[in-house]
């Protein structure tokens, strides 16, 4: 019998309108992705939190999954809007930052996807490209490609960097999907860039117990290479749990 304690993973929340009320939610695809790596994992959607409450969640949970979402207010990386899509919702930005810092300070692993890599980079002191097509002339949102590419299909390749966790997990090159118009510009000095797209866009960053990618691996559950990313994250969570 497996007596391991189930892993408890917190997912950052997002907001939607349900009739006349607002609701906090998360995409079931993120939960399915974690369960594809470990069927016993318990995923919970976290509310919008203060720094104090973020620390309490970091004490209780085994890891943090920063999910996709809207653009971060560029004032957080000391820029005026120049391609970012308003309106911004600072309460989600501040909550995501608070959770990230709390989990890192607690030594708990963090996984970031899409907006998640951007949150992590800004939280660590980096900046963002506010609109990729305006800068590079290339499209990184496959739904806006001509013709549009199905969300579950891959859109471009990424090249991984030497001596990184991501290289060890997925090899030198993999095909990914793409649903973003922003990306890492100046990577924070605390982070290692671990992947690039063919046009030079940063596609992944990492540091000790932190891994983040710009694409959406949770949309590619049939690709076992993508599942390795979740499995590595949960393995880090298990190691942190065992050391408590």
N, C-alpha and C positions, 0 to 999 in steps of 0.2 A: 504494500500500500504506500502511496506517495503522501508523506506527511508534510510536504513543503507548504508553508503559509502562502495563500494566493497573493499575487502582486496586486497592489492598489495603485492605479495610475490616474492622475488628474488630467482632464482635458480642458483647455481654455474655452470659455463659452462665447457665443455670438448672439446677436439679437435679431428677431424677426417680428413682423406684425401678424397677429392672429385676430381677425375681425377688428374689434375696437381696442384690443389690448396688445401690449408688447410681451414677447416671450423670449426667454433665454433658451438656447438650443445648441446641439452639436450634430454634425453629420454622422449618421450611423456608419458610414464608410470607414471612419477613423477607428471605431470600435471593432468592426469586422477585421480591419487590418491588424490590430493588436491580437485579436483572437486567432487569426491565421498563424501567428507566430507562437502563441501560447493560449490554448483554448480555456485555460483556467484563470486568465487574467480578469481582474475586475476594474472596469473603467467607469469613472464618475465625471460628470460635467461640473466644473467648478463655477461658482458665481463670480460676479465682479467683486474684487476684494481690495481692501486697504493693505498697506505694507504689513501691518500687525497681523491681520488675518492670513495673509500669504504665508507668514512664518509658521502659523499654527497648522496650515495645510501641509507645509513642507515637513513638519514634524510627524504628521500622521501618515502621509502617502509615501510611496516608494519611488515615484518618478513623475515627471511632468511632460505632457505632450502639448506643444504650442501649435495650434491648428491654423488653417487658412482663414482669410477674411479680408477686410477692407484696408485701404491705404493708411499708413501711420501719418499722423500730423507731422509735416516736415519741420515744424518748430522744435521737435524733440531732437533733431540732428542739426539744429541751428541754420536752417535754410527757410527761405520764403517759398510758398507754393510755386512750382514751375513744371506743371504736368501731372502733379498728384490730383487724384479725384476726390473732391470734397462732396458732401460735408464729412468732416472727420468726427470721430467719436472718441474724445480723449479719455473717457472713463475706461474704455477697453484697452487703449494704449497703456494707460497707467496701471491697470490691473495686470496686463500681460508682463509689463516690466517688473512689477512688484513680485509676481509669482516666479519669474525667471531668477531674479536676484535671490529670493528666499530659498529656492531649491538648490541653486549653486552654492550658496553659503552653508546650506545644510549637508552638502556633499551628495545630494540626490541627482541622478541623471536627468537630462533634458533632451527631448527629441523635438525638432522643429520642422514644419512643412510649409512651404510657400510663404505666407505672411510670417510664419514662425522663424524662418531664417532671417527675415528682415528685422523682426523684433529682437532677436538675439544679437544681431550685428549692431543695432542702434543702442541696445542696453549696454553693450560692451564698449561703446564709444565710436562706432563706425557711422557711415552715412549711406544713403540710398540714391540710386538712379531713379529719378521721379517718373520718367517715361522712357522705356527702352526703345520703342520705335522711333521716337524723336531723336535719340542719340545715335543709334546704330543703323537705322533704316531697316532693321529686321523685325519680324513679328514673333513674339514669344507667347501669344495667346492663340492656340490652335483653333479655337472657336471663331476667331476673326480672320483666319487664313482664307485664301482663295484657291480652291473651295474649302469650306470649313472641314476640319478633321474631327472625327468622332471622339468624344471625351476619353474613351477607354483605349484609344490607339496611341502609339508613340508618335512623336513629332520631330525630334532631333536627337542626336547623340550628345553625350557628355564624356569628356576625357578626365580621368581621375589623376590626382597628383601622386608622385612617389612618396613612399614612407608615410602614408596616411591610413587611418582606420577604414575609410571608404574604399581605398584601393584594395585593401585586404579583403573587404567584404564582397565587392562586385567586380573586381578586375580593372583593367586599364580603360575600358570603354563600355558604356551601356547606352541603350536607347531609352528615352524618357518621354513622358507627356509634358505639357506646358500650358499653364493658364494664368500668366502674370504679365503685367506691364511695367512693374518695378523690379529692382534687383539690387544686390549689394554694389555700392560704388567703391568707397574707401573701406576696406575690411578693417575691423578693429584690430589693434596690435596684439591683443590677447588671443586672437583666433587664427587658425591655420586654414588657408583656402585649400580645399581638397578636390574641387572639380570645376571645369570650365566648359561652356558650350563652344561650338565652332566659331562663333563671332566674338568670343572673348568674354561673354557674360559669366560672372561667378555663379556657379550652380550648387556649391556645397561648402560649408565651413565646419570646423570641429575644434574642440579642445578637450581636456580631460573630462570625461563623463558628459560631454555635450556633442551632439551631432545634428546637423540641420541641412536640409536639401531644398532647392527651389521648386522642384517638381512635386507631383502628387503620387507617391508610391501606393497610397491607399486605393487609388483607382485602377491598380494593376495587380489584382489579387491572383491572377493566373500566372504571374511571373515570379517564380521562386527566388530569383535574384533580388527582386524588390522586397520580398519578405525577409531577406537576410538583414535588412536595415532595422526592421522592427525587432527581429530576434536579437540582434546585437544590443539594441537599446534595452530590451527586457533582461538580457543577460547582465548588463551593467546594473540594472535595478536589483536583480537578485543578489549580486555581489555586495551592493550597498546594504541591502536588507540583512544579509548574513553577517555583515561586519558590525551591525548595531548591537 
